[in-house]
Amino acid sequence: MSSSSHSSDLRKTLHLLCGAGAFLLPYLPAWTLLGLLALGAGFSVWVSRRYPQFLLFRPGESAFSGAVTYAIGVSAAICLFPREAAFVGWVALAAGDGAATMAGRRWPLVVIAAGRSLGGALGFLVAGFAAVLAGGCWWRGGCETTMIFDAIAVSLAGAGAELLCRRIDDNLVIPSVCALVFALIQ
């Protein structure tokens, strides 16, 4: 495995693990979560600058990327949408975006543009669906049939946002797009 592949896998694994923070949404005030997101982003920047061997940033990548845009995107969803919708946006980003990168690199199928591929979109769709469905069942304390349709709609929106984001970091867009779709279909 190449070093860039390894660093990308490490970043996307951290991406997924940060999604665990979404499960704090029902228990902590929004300002606490926003503070934790800011601390996490700052810590990530500090670690990557102090210990570059961890390869949390791509060579030449600015500090305004990765963990910072992840924190900003999730914070926007928390501030703009009801808690359940923000939760859905966060878990869709955590699972779907990481899966899109890994699946797109391993099985691109058809490269669409700017390094985005059909394989990546399908990876987002599958992982985003599973995360939103499982997370929704957890949030509501049980599964309802409508959650399947909610998970399909949200994961399709997230996969579409992942495919279409070219000039702006998708971490900024995916949580709010997914939260918006979820809020609209409720």
Short mmCIF file of the C-alpha atoms (twelve columns), coordinates in Angstrom:
data_MODEL
# 
_entry.id   MODEL 
# 
loop_
_atom_site.group_PDB 
_atom_site.id 
_atom_site.type_symbol 
_atom_site.label_atom_id 
_atom_site.label_alt_id 
_atom_site.label_comp_id 
_atom_site.label_asym_id 
_atom_site.label_seq_id 
_atom_site.Cartn_x 
_atom_site.Cartn_y 
_atom_site.Cartn_z 
_atom_site.pdbx_PDB_model_num 
ATOM 1   C CA . MET A 1   0.000   0.000  0.000   1 
ATOM 2   C CA . SER A 2   1.436   3.366  -0.976  1 
ATOM 3   C CA . SER A 3   2.067   6.062  1.619   1 
ATOM 4   C CA . SER A 4   -0.575  8.348  0.075   1 
ATOM 5   C CA . SER A 5   -3.088  5.495  0.122   1 
ATOM 6   C CA . HIS A 6   -2.158  4.768  3.741   1 
ATOM 7   C CA . SER A 7   -2.514  8.427  4.755   1 
ATOM 8   C CA . SER A 8   -5.857  8.682  2.955   1 
ATOM 9   C CA . ASP A 9   -7.094  5.539  4.702   1 
ATOM 10  C CA . LEU A 10  -5.930  6.958  8.059   1 
ATOM 11  C CA . ARG A 11  -7.716  10.266 7.403   1 
ATOM 12  C CA . LYS A 12  -10.920 8.530  6.363   1 
ATOM 13  C CA . THR A 13  -10.768 6.171  9.347   1 
ATOM 14  C CA . LEU A 14  -10.522 9.241  11.600  1 
ATOM 15  C CA . HIS A 15  -13.391 10.753 9.582   1 
ATOM 16  C CA . LEU A 16  -15.548 7.755  10.462  1 
ATOM 17  C CA . LEU A 17  -14.489 7.716  14.120  1 
ATOM 18  C CA . CYS A 18  -15.346 11.414 14.502  1 
ATOM 19  C CA . GLY A 19  -18.893 10.450 13.614  1 
ATOM 20  C CA . ALA A 20  -19.163 8.914  17.079  1 
ATOM 21  C CA . GLY A 21  -19.533 12.487 18.322  1 
ATOM 22  C CA . ALA A 22  -22.953 12.593 16.667  1 
ATOM 23  C CA . PHE A 23  -24.199 10.215 19.335  1 
ATOM 24  C CA . LEU A 24  -23.618 12.970 21.915  1 
ATOM 25  C CA . LEU A 25  -26.206 15.237 20.241  1 
ATOM 26  C CA . PRO A 26  -29.152 14.132 22.402  1 
ATOM 27  C CA . TYR A 27  -27.167 14.551 25.611  1 
ATOM 28  C CA . LEU A 28  -25.054 17.712 25.339  1 
ATOM 29  C CA . PRO A 29  -25.993 21.337 24.681  1 
ATOM 30  C CA . ALA A 30  -25.191 22.603 21.186  1 
ATOM 31  C CA . TRP A 31  -22.539 25.040 22.467  1 
ATOM 32  C CA . THR A 32  -20.658 22.156 24.108  1 
ATOM 33  C CA . LEU A 33  -20.645 20.143 20.882  1 
ATOM 34  C CA . LEU A 34  -19.543 23.176 18.885  1 
ATOM 35  C CA . GLY A 35  -16.676 23.674 21.338  1 
ATOM 36  C CA . LEU A 36  -15.678 20.016 21.104  1 
ATOM 37  C CA . LEU A 37  -15.692 20.198 17.303  1 
ATOM 38  C CA . ALA A 38  -13.479 23.297 17.382  1 
ATOM 39  C CA . LEU A 39  -11.085 21.644 19.846  1 
ATOM 40  C CA . GLY A 40  -10.921 18.515 17.690  1 
ATOM 41  C CA . ALA A 41  -10.164 20.517 14.570  1 
ATOM 42  C CA . GLY A 42  -7.506  22.554 16.360  1 
ATOM 43  C CA . PHE A 43  -5.942  19.436 17.814  1 
ATOM 44  C CA . SER A 44  -5.841  17.805 14.384  1 
ATOM 45  C CA . VAL A 45  -4.070  20.831 12.901  1 
ATOM 46  C CA . TRP A 46  -1.616  20.922 15.811  1 
ATOM 47  C CA . VAL A 47  -0.823  17.178 15.581  1 
ATOM 48  C CA . SER A 48  -0.379  17.264 11.819  1 
ATOM 49  C CA . ARG A 49  1.968   20.255 12.001  1 
ATOM 50  C CA . ARG A 50  3.945   18.959 14.974  1 
ATOM 51  C CA . TYR A 51  4.052   15.320 13.847  1 
ATOM 52  C CA . PRO A 52  3.854   15.314 10.040  1 
ATOM 53  C CA . GLN A 53  4.605   11.578 9.925   1 
ATOM 54  C CA . PHE A 54  0.952   10.984 10.833  1 
ATOM 55  C CA . LEU A 55  0.050   12.333 7.366   1 
ATOM 56  C CA . LEU A 56  -3.318  13.818 8.370   1 
ATOM 57  C CA . PHE A 57  -2.990  16.429 5.618   1 
ATOM 58  C CA . ARG A 58  -1.990  15.878 2.010   1 
ATOM 59  C CA . PRO A 59  1.277   17.528 0.922   1 
ATOM 60  C CA . GLY A 60  0.623   21.196 0.201   1 
ATOM 61  C CA . GLU A 61  -2.856  21.072 1.732   1 
ATOM 62  C CA . SER A 62  -3.831  24.111 3.780   1 
ATOM 63  C CA . ALA A 63  -4.976  23.984 7.389   1 
ATOM 64  C CA . PHE A 64  -8.427  24.948 6.082   1 
ATOM 65  C CA . SER A 65  -9.301  21.428 5.004   1 
ATOM 66  C CA . GLY A 66  -9.966  18.005 6.452   1 
ATOM 67  C CA . ALA A 67  -10.742 18.223 10.155  1 
ATOM 68  C CA . VAL A 68  -11.356 21.972 10.017  1 
ATOM 69  C CA . THR A 69  -13.930 21.795 7.215   1 
ATOM 70  C CA . TYR A 70  -15.448 18.683 8.846   1 
ATOM 71  C CA . ALA A 71  -15.956 20.656 12.072  1 
ATOM 72  C CA . ILE A 72  -17.360 23.679 10.221  1 
ATOM 73  C CA . GLY A 73  -19.746 21.557 8.129   1 
ATOM 74  C CA . VAL A 74  -21.062 19.633 11.130  1 
ATOM 75  C CA . SER A 75  -21.295 22.845 13.200  1 
ATOM 76  C CA . ALA A 76  -23.391 24.462 10.460  1 
ATOM 77  C CA . ALA A 77  -25.786 21.508 10.475  1 
ATOM 78  C CA . ILE A 78  -26.072 21.681 14.274  1 
ATOM 79  C CA . CYS A 79  -26.805 25.423 14.149  1 
ATOM 80  C CA . LEU A 80  -29.223 25.357 11.213  1 
ATOM 81  C CA . PHE A 81  -31.315 22.218 11.655  1 
ATOM 82  C CA . PRO A 82  -33.235 20.314 14.332  1 
ATOM 83  C CA . ARG A 83  -31.041 17.946 16.341  1 
ATOM 84  C CA . GLU A 84  -32.234 14.745 14.674  1 
ATOM 85  C CA . ALA A 85  -31.577 16.226 11.224  1 
ATOM 86  C CA . ALA A 86  -28.113 17.415 12.302  1 
ATOM 87  C CA . PHE A 87  -27.432 13.924 13.674  1 
ATOM 88  C CA . VAL A 88  -28.411 12.369 10.337  1 
ATOM 89  C CA . GLY A 89  -26.206 14.817 8.424   1 
ATOM 90  C CA . TRP A 90  -23.253 14.063 10.688  1 
ATOM 91  C CA . VAL A 91  -23.487 10.260 10.486  1 
ATOM 92  C CA . ALA A 92  -24.015 10.430 6.707   1 
ATOM 93  C CA . LEU A 93  -20.835 12.520 6.375   1 
ATOM 94  C CA . ALA A 94  -18.821 10.303 8.706   1 
ATOM 95  C CA . ALA A 95  -19.704 7.001  7.057   1 
ATOM 96  C CA . GLY A 96  -20.534 8.029  3.505   1 
ATOM 97  C CA . ASP A 97  -17.651 10.364 2.709   1 
ATOM 98  C CA . GLY A 98  -15.039 7.967  4.052   1 
ATOM 99  C CA . ALA A 99  -16.553 5.073  2.125   1 
ATOM 100 C CA . ALA A 100 -16.741 7.190  -1.051  1 
ATOM 101 C CA . THR A 101 -13.012 7.887  -0.935  1 
ATOM 102 C CA . MET A 102 -12.004 4.302  -0.207  1 
ATOM 103 C CA . ALA A 103 -14.434 2.700  -2.685  1 
ATOM 104 C CA . GLY A 104 -13.722 5.285  -5.371  1 
ATOM 105 C CA . ARG A 105 -9.977  4.685  -5.137  1 
ATOM 106 C CA . ARG A 106 -10.257 0.887  -5.131  1 
ATOM 107 C CA . TRP A 107 -13.188 0.429  -7.554  1 
ATOM 108 C CA . PRO A 108 -13.692 3.661  -9.497  1 
ATOM 109 C CA . LEU A 109 -15.911 2.044  -12.199 1 
ATOM 110 C CA . VAL A 110 -16.390 5.306  -14.135 1 
ATOM 111 C CA . VAL A 111 -14.450 8.475  -13.322 1 
ATOM 112 C CA . ILE A 112 -16.846 11.390 -13.646 1 
ATOM 113 C CA . ALA A 113 -14.792 14.516 -12.895 1 
ATOM 114 C CA . ALA A 114 -12.262 15.989 -10.461 1 
ATOM 115 C CA . GLY A 115 -11.355 12.578 -9.082  1 
ATOM 116 C CA . ARG A 116 -15.000 11.718 -8.353  1 
ATOM 117 C CA . SER A 117 -16.249 8.357  -9.546  1 
ATOM 118 C CA . LEU A 118 -19.322 6.210  -9.798  1 
ATOM 119 C CA . GLY A 119 -17.643 3.682  -7.486  1 
ATOM 120 C CA . GLY A 120 -17.178 6.383  -4.864  1 
ATOM 121 C CA . ALA A 121 -20.800 7.478  -5.178  1 
ATOM 122 C CA . LEU A 122 -21.958 3.876  -4.728  1 
ATOM 123 C CA . GLY A 123 -19.669 3.547  -1.693  1 
ATOM 124 C CA . PHE A 124 -21.281 6.656  -0.195  1 
ATOM 125 C CA . LEU A 125 -24.752 5.368  -1.015  1 
ATOM 126 C CA . VAL A 126 -24.238 2.011  0.713   1 
ATOM 127 C CA . ALA A 127 -22.350 3.260  3.790   1 
ATOM 128 C CA . GLY A 128 -24.491 6.396  4.124   1 
ATOM 129 C CA . PHE A 129 -27.679 4.324  3.925   1 
ATOM 130 C CA . ALA A 130 -26.467 1.879  6.578   1 
ATOM 131 C CA . ALA A 131 -25.287 4.651  8.922   1 
ATOM 132 C CA . VAL A 132 -28.438 6.748  8.572   1 
ATOM 133 C CA . LEU A 133 -30.723 3.734  9.011   1 
ATOM 134 C CA . ALA A 134 -28.850 2.375  12.038  1 
ATOM 135 C CA . GLY A 135 -28.439 5.849  13.517  1 
ATOM 136 C CA . GLY A 136 -32.111 6.662  12.957  1 
ATOM 137 C CA . CYS A 137 -33.178 3.462  14.694  1 
ATOM 138 C CA . TRP A 138 -30.902 4.338  17.619  1 
ATOM 139 C CA . TRP A 139 -32.160 7.954  17.781  1 
ATOM 140 C CA . ARG A 140 -35.821 6.934  17.837  1 
ATOM 141 C CA . GLY A 141 -35.341 3.905  20.049  1 
ATOM 142 C CA . GLY A 142 -36.576 1.473  17.409  1 
ATOM 143 C CA . CYS A 143 -36.937 1.057  13.667  1 
ATOM 144 C CA . GLU A 144 -39.892 2.223  11.614  1 
ATOM 145 C CA . THR A 145 -40.548 1.395  7.965   1 
ATOM 146 C CA . THR A 146 -40.339 5.071  7.012   1 
ATOM 147 C CA . MET A 147 -36.710 5.130  8.166   1 
ATOM 148 C CA . ILE A 148 -35.745 2.991  5.180   1 
ATOM 149 C CA . PHE A 149 -37.090 5.650  2.811   1 
ATOM 150 C CA . ASP A 150 -35.488 8.421  4.901   1 
ATOM 151 C CA . ALA A 151 -32.120 6.640  4.702   1 
ATOM 152 C CA . ILE A 152 -32.442 6.160  0.929   1 
ATOM 153 C CA . ALA A 153 -33.293 9.828  0.343   1 
ATOM 154 C CA . VAL A 154 -30.534 11.125 2.619   1 
ATOM 155 C CA . SER A 155 -27.856 8.818  1.218   1 
ATOM 156 C CA . LEU A 156 -28.830 9.691  -2.365  1 
ATOM 157 C CA . ALA A 157 -28.566 13.405 -1.508  1 
ATOM 158 C CA . GLY A 158 -25.212 12.874 0.187   1 
ATOM 159 C CA . ALA A 159 -23.836 10.824 -2.709  1 
ATOM 160 C CA . GLY A 160 -25.011 13.518 -5.112  1 
ATOM 161 C CA . ALA A 161 -23.352 16.250 -3.047  1 
ATOM 162 C CA . GLU A 162 -20.162 14.166 -2.903  1 
ATOM 163 C CA . LEU A 163 -20.162 13.810 -6.699  1 
ATOM 164 C CA . LEU A 164 -20.938 17.446 -7.438  1 
ATOM 165 C CA . CYS A 165 -18.609 19.164 -4.954  1 
ATOM 166 C CA . ARG A 166 -15.585 20.220 -6.962  1 
ATOM 167 C CA . ARG A 167 -14.592 23.733 -5.922  1 
ATOM 168 C CA . ILE A 168 -15.659 23.532 -2.286  1 
ATOM 169 C CA . ASP A 169 -14.679 20.894 0.262   1 
ATOM 170 C CA . ASP A 170 -17.501 18.346 0.466   1 
ATOM 171 C CA . ASN A 171 -17.154 18.261 4.267   1 
ATOM 172 C CA . LEU A 172 -18.695 21.736 4.271   1 
ATOM 173 C CA . VAL A 173 -21.686 20.706 2.155   1 
ATOM 174 C CA . ILE A 174 -22.660 17.106 2.898   1 
ATOM 175 C CA . PRO A 175 -23.868 17.501 6.526   1 
ATOM 176 C CA . SER A 176 -26.222 20.376 5.667   1 
ATOM 177 C CA . VAL A 177 -27.489 18.810 2.427   1 
ATOM 178 C CA . CYS A 178 -28.275 15.554 4.245   1 
ATOM 179 C CA . ALA A 179 -29.815 17.373 7.229   1 
ATOM 180 C CA . LEU A 180 -31.928 19.531 4.898   1 
ATOM 181 C CA . VAL A 181 -33.244 16.538 2.963   1 
ATOM 182 C CA . PHE A 182 -34.052 14.730 6.206   1 
ATOM 183 C CA . ALA A 183 -35.801 17.794 7.688   1 
ATOM 184 C CA . LEU A 184 -37.862 18.293 4.522   1 
ATOM 185 C CA . ILE A 185 -39.169 14.720 4.406   1 
ATOM 186 C CA . GLN A 186 -40.196 14.594 8.047   1 
# 
